[in-house]
């Protein structure tokens, strides 16, 4: 079963510059926690899914400008995240739960060797 938090979290993702803070909503799928947040580049808008344990990117889903606009309204945002998160379930199912878990543990180890211990995730109840 998949559950999306109705509260926001601030966690840290692994980037070329080290641990980078991101605020989004947590998705719990199987025994994995992922953060989902919109991300805008110069030419595209994405919904970014990142493994909260390791900080590693899992998947980016392109968003239309209308979908991006809806991420600013919490209720619509949560519904859209729920709809779009089915892609992540498919990725984990294809990879295999045990294999996804092993990759997450290995990625955390590698990221912490490169950037130091991953900072603690914070929960924001009122966002």
C-alpha positions in Angstrom: 0.0 0.0 0.0 1.1 3.5 -0.8 0.6 6.4 1.6 1.4 10.1 1.1 1.9 12.3 4.1 -0.4 15.2 4.5 2.4 17.1 6.1 5.6 18.4 4.5 9.1 17.2 5.3 12.5 18.7 4.9 15.1 16.1 4.0 18.4 16.1 2.2 19.2 14.8 -1.2 22.6 13.8 -2.6 23.7 16.2 -5.4 27.1 17.1 -6.9 27.4 19.8 -4.2 26.7 17.5 -1.3 23.6 17.2 0.9 21.0 19.6 -0.5 17.8 20.4 1.5 14.5 19.8 -0.2 10.9 20.3 1.1 8.2 18.0 -0.1 5.8 15.3 0.9 6.8 11.8 2.0 5.6 8.7 0.2 5.6 5.5 2.1 5.6 2.5 -0.3 6.4 -1.0 0.9 9.1 -0.2 3.6 10.6 2.7 1.7 10.2 6.4 2.3 10.5 8.7 -0.6 10.2 12.5 -0.9 8.3 14.0 -3.8 8.7 17.6 -4.7 8.3 19.8 -7.8 11.5 20.9 -9.4 11.9 23.5 -12.2 14.8 23.7 -14.6 15.4 26.3 -17.3 13.3 24.4 -19.8 11.1 21.9 -17.9 9.2 21.3 -14.8 9.5 17.9 -13.1 8.0 16.0 -10.2 11.1 14.6 -8.5 11.0 11.4 -6.5 14.0 10.7 -4.2 14.8 7.9 -1.7 14.9 9.6 1.7 17.2 6.9 3.2 20.0 7.4 0.7 19.2 10.8 -0.7 19.4 9.3 -4.2 17.2 10.3 -7.1 14.8 7.6 -8.2 12.7 9.2 -10.9 11.7 12.5 -12.5 8.3 12.8 -14.1 7.7 15.8 -16.4 4.8 18.1 -15.4 2.7 20.4 -17.5 2.5 24.0 -16.4 -1.1 23.3 -15.2 0.0 20.4 -13.1 2.8 22.5 -11.7 0.4 25.3 -10.8 -1.7 22.7 -8.8 1.3 21.8 -6.6 0.8 25.2 -5.0 -2.6 24.1 -3.6 -2.1 21.4 -0.9 -5.2 19.4 -1.5 -4.8 19.2 -5.2 -1.1 18.6 -4.8 -1.6 15.5 -2.6 -4.1 14.0 -5.1 -1.7 14.6 -8.0 1.2 13.1 -6.0 -0.9 10.0 -5.3 -1.8 9.6 -9.0 1.8 10.2 -10.2 3.4 7.9 -7.5 2.1 4.8 -9.2 5.2 5.2 -11.5 7.4 4.7 -8.5 5.6 1.6 -7.5 6.2 0.1 -10.9 9.9 1.0 -10.7 10.2 -0.8 -7.3 8.2 -3.7 -8.5 10.4 -4.1 -11.6 13.7 -3.7 -9.6 12.4 -6.0 -6.9 11.9 -4.9 -3.2 15.1 -6.7 -2.0 17.2 -5.3 -4.8 15.8 -1.7 -4.3 16.6 -2.0 -0.6 20.1 -3.2 -1.2 20.7 -0.3 -3.7 19.4 2.2 -1.2 21.7 0.9 1.6 24.7 0.9 -0.8 23.9 4.4 -2.0 23.6 5.8 1.5 27.0 4.3 2.4 28.5 5.8 -0.8 26.9 9.2 -0.2 28.0 9.4 3.4 31.5 8.5 2.4 31.5 11.4 -0.1 29.5 14.0 1.9 29.5 13.0 5.5 26.5 11.8 7.6 23.2 12.6 6.1 21.4 15.4 8.0 18.2 14.5 9.9 14.8 14.9 8.2 12.5 17.4 9.7 8.7 17.2 9.8 6.6 20.3 9.2 3.1 19.8 10.6 1.6 23.1 9.6 2.6 23.4 5.9 
